Amino acid sequence: MPGLSLTTILIHGVPRSGTSWLGQIFNAHQDVAYRYQPLFSHAFKDRLAPDSSPEAVAEFFDDLMITDDPFVLGRDPDIHASNPEFSKSADSTHLVVKHVRYHHLLSKWLRSQDNLKVVALVRHPCAVMLSWFNAPREFNPEWDPHKEWRSAQSKNQDRPEEFNGFERWEEAARLFLRLSQERPQQCRLLRYCDLLTDPLGETESVFRWAGLQPTTQSIAFVRESTSRHVENAYAVHKIKNDDRRWQKDLHPAIADAILSDIKDAELEHFTR
């Protein structure tokens, strides 16, 4: 079986789950080479598919180490202007790749690559919906939230790689749960509320699981990102003590419908 040249950590979560923040927490580690949504980029679009071979998967991740694409490197000035800058070691030990799409490919990737790990980040679905409605690049103001919250048809357009809306949140949450139970050495489940409540403790825990030691730079970023607020839907610096704004700002009919649809104990784990 072809192997990866570096330990590779994938950060996966549905859109508006906090993956940008978690990605920058990893990026703050000087031994990490961080890559941003490569399968959504022009450089790597459609590079992998459900039938991609283990060789193609390994080659894809190895090619991410040598790319100079500004979008994948998180340096596109139109998109990543608020991203922090970090000092880096000459030789990376870990490749960290963030995606909010393409979760349907995860199972095959993990089976094909022993040196591949996934941190699956799950946020309360009501908080995800509210954040999506308020994200100017993600939710068209002409769309009706009452018509879009469940299936996000206008956004997903039946594309298998898109994971907007409650139904796809539910699909992703069940997938992440299954992978974390079947492959605990490869898949680490992380609740956004836990990261928000104890950012330093959760960072240290997930770093050690990934084979990384927290560093002065990474700890400093965690502290700064939770103590300074940038008023931007895409900024990673936010001062929040909890994630319950949806209780006040999300339309009660949408919130009630979401909570009533979550009937089994496994998914209720993400709403407590």
C-alpha positions in Angstrom: 0.0 0.0 0.0 1.5 3.4 -1.0 2.1 5.5 2.1 2.2 9.3 2.8 5.6 11.0 3.2 4.4 12.8 6.3 1.9 12.3 9.0 -1.2 13.9 7.5 -4.0 15.4 9.6 -7.3 16.2 8.0 -9.7 18.7 9.6 -13.2 18.0 8.5 -16.5 19.6 9.6 -19.5 21.0 7.8 -19.4 24.7 6.8 -19.6 27.2 9.7 -18.5 24.6 12.3 -15.3 26.4 13.5 -12.9 24.5 11.2 -11.1 27.8 10.2 -10.2 28.4 13.8 -9.1 24.9 14.4 -7.1 25.0 11.2 -5.2 28.1 12.4 -4.6 26.5 15.8 -2.8 23.7 13.9 -1.2 26.2 11.6 0.3 28.1 14.6 2.5 25.0 15.2 5.9 25.7 13.5 6.3 22.0 12.4 2.9 22.0 10.5 2.4 22.7 6.8 -1.2 23.9 6.6 -3.3 23.6 3.4 -6.7 25.1 2.9 -9.5 23.3 1.0 -7.4 22.0 -1.9 -10.2 20.0 -3.6 -12.2 23.3 -3.8 -9.3 25.1 -5.4 -8.6 25.6 -9.2 -5.3 23.9 -8.7 -6.6 20.6 -7.3 -10.3 20.7 -8.3 -11.7 17.1 -8.9 -8.2 15.6 -8.3 -9.8 12.9 -6.2 -13.0 10.9 -6.6 -14.7 8.0 -4.9 -12.9 5.5 -7.2 -9.4 7.1 -6.8 -6.7 4.5 -6.2 -4.5 4.5 -3.0 -1.6 5.6 -5.2 -3.6 8.6 -6.4 -4.6 9.5 -2.8 -1.0 9.4 -1.6 0.2 11.4 -4.6 -2.5 14.1 -4.0 -1.4 14.6 -0.4 2.3 14.6 -1.3 1.7 17.2 -4.0 0.1 19.4 -1.4 3.5 19.8 0.2 5.1 21.4 -2.8 2.2 23.5 -4.1 2.6 27.2 -4.6 -1.1 27.9 -5.1 -2.0 30.9 -3.0 -5.6 29.7 -2.2 -4.4 26.3 -1.0 -1.6 28.0 1.0 -4.2 30.3 2.7 -2.6 33.4 1.2 -5.2 34.6 -1.3 -5.6 38.3 -0.4 -9.3 38.4 -1.3 -10.1 35.5 1.0 -7.4 35.2 3.6 -6.6 38.8 4.4 -7.3 38.2 8.1 -5.3 35.1 8.5 -2.4 35.4 11.0 1.3 34.8 10.0 3.3 32.2 11.8 7.0 31.3 11.8 7.8 27.9 10.5 10.5 25.3 10.8 12.6 24.5 7.8 11.3 20.9 7.7 7.6 20.1 8.5 6.7 16.9 10.3 3.0 17.1 9.7 0.7 18.1 6.8 -2.6 19.5 8.0 -5.4 19.8 5.4 -8.8 21.5 6.1 -12.0 20.7 4.1 -15.7 21.6 4.8 -16.7 19.5 1.7 -15.9 16.0 0.4 -16.6 14.2 3.6 -18.1 11.4 1.6 -14.5 10.5 0.5 -13.1 10.1 4.1 -13.8 6.5 4.6 -11.9 5.4 1.6 -9.0 7.7 2.3 -8.6 6.3 5.8 -8.7 2.7 4.5 -6.1 3.4 1.9 -3.6 5.4 4.0 -2.3 4.2 7.4 -0.5 7.5 8.1 -3.7 9.5 7.7 -5.7 10.9 10.6 -8.9 13.0 10.8 -10.0 15.5 13.4 -13.8 15.7 12.9 -15.2 18.9 14.3 -19.0 19.0 15.1 -20.9 22.1 16.2 -24.4 22.4 17.5 -26.7 22.3 14.4 -28.7 25.3 15.4 -25.5 27.3 15.8 -24.3 26.1 12.4 -27.5 27.2 10.8 -27.4 30.7 12.3 -23.8 31.1 11.3 -24.6 30.0 7.8 -27.5 32.5 7.5 -25.1 35.3 8.6 -22.2 34.4 6.3 -22.3 36.8 3.3 -20.2 34.6 1.0 -22.2 31.4 1.9 -25.9 32.4 2.2 -27.5 34.5 -0.6 -29.7 37.2 1.1 -32.4 36.5 -1.5 -32.8 32.9 -0.2 -35.5 32.1 2.4 -34.0 30.5 5.5 -37.2 28.7 6.2 -36.9 27.0 2.8 -33.2 26.4 2.9 -32.3 25.2 6.4 -33.2 21.6 5.9 -31.7 20.6 2.6 -29.9 23.8 1.4 -31.0 23.0 -2.1 -30.0 26.4 -3.5 -26.5 26.0 -2.1 -25.8 22.3 -2.4 -27.5 21.8 -5.8 -27.4 18.0 -5.4 -23.6 18.0 -5.4 -22.3 15.1 -3.3 -19.3 17.1 -2.0 -21.5 19.9 -0.5 -22.6 19.7 3.1 -24.8 22.7 3.9 -28.1 22.4 5.7 -29.4 20.3 8.5 -29.8 17.1 6.6 -26.1 17.1 5.5 -25.1 18.1 9.1 -26.8 15.0 10.3 -25.2 12.9 7.6 -21.7 14.2 8.4 -22.3 13.8 12.2 -23.2 10.2 11.8 -20.3 9.6 9.6 -17.8 11.2 12.0 -19.3 9.2 14.9 -19.0 5.9 13.0 -15.4 6.6 11.9 -14.4 7.6 15.5 -15.8 4.4 16.8 -14.4 2.1 14.1 -11.0 3.8 13.7 -10.2 5.6 17.0 -6.5 5.7 16.1 -7.3 7.5 12.9 -10.4 9.6 13.6 -10.7 12.0 16.6 -14.1 13.5 17.3 -14.1 17.0 18.7 -17.1 19.0 19.7 -16.8 22.7 19.0 -18.4 23.6 22.3 -15.6 21.7 24.1 -13.0 23.6 22.1 -14.7 26.8 23.0 -15.0 26.0 26.7 -11.5 24.8 27.2 -9.4 25.8 24.1 -6.0 25.2 25.7 -6.9 21.9 27.2 -8.6 20.6 24.0 -5.7 21.9 21.8 -3.2 20.1 24.0 -5.3 16.9 23.9 -5.8 16.8 20.1 -2.2 17.8 19.4 -0.9 14.9 21.5 -3.3 12.5 19.7 -1.9 13.9 16.4 1.7 13.4 17.5 2.4 17.0 18.1 3.7 18.8 21.2 2.1 22.2 22.0 4.6 25.0 21.4 4.9 28.6 22.7 3.6 29.9 19.4 0.6 27.6 19.2 -0.4 28.3 22.9 0.0 32.1 22.3 -2.3 31.9 19.3 -5.0 30.0 21.2 -4.9 32.7 23.9 -4.9 35.6 21.5 -7.7 34.1 19.3 -10.0 33.9 22.3 -9.1 37.3 23.8 -9.4 39.6 20.8 -12.5 40.1 18.7 -12.5 40.9 15.0 -16.0 41.8 13.7 -15.9 39.6 10.5 -17.9 36.5 9.8 -14.7 34.8 8.6 -12.2 36.0 11.2 -10.7 33.5 13.6 -10.4 35.9 16.5 -13.6 35.8 18.5 -14.4 36.4 22.1 -17.2 34.0 23.0 -17.8 32.1 26.3 -20.4 29.8 24.8 -22.2 29.0 21.5 -25.8 29.7 22.5 -26.5 32.8 20.5 -28.9 30.7 18.3 -31.3 30.5 21.3 -32.0 34.2 20.8 -31.3 34.9 17.1 -32.4 31.7 15.2 -36.1 31.7 14.3 -37.8 29.5 16.9 -39.6 27.4 14.2 -36.3 26.4 12.7 -34.7 25.7 16.1 -37.6 23.6 17.3 -37.7 21.6 14.1 -34.0 20.8 14.3 -34.2 19.8 17.9 -37.3 17.6 17.3 -35.5 15.9 14.5 -32.6 14.8 16.7 -34.2 11.9 18.4 -31.3 9.4 19.1 -28.8 9.8 22.0 -25.8 9.8 19.7 -26.8 13.0 17.9 -28.1 14.6 21.1 -24.5 14.4 22.3 -23.8 17.3 20.0 -26.7 19.4 21.4 -25.8 19.2 25.1 
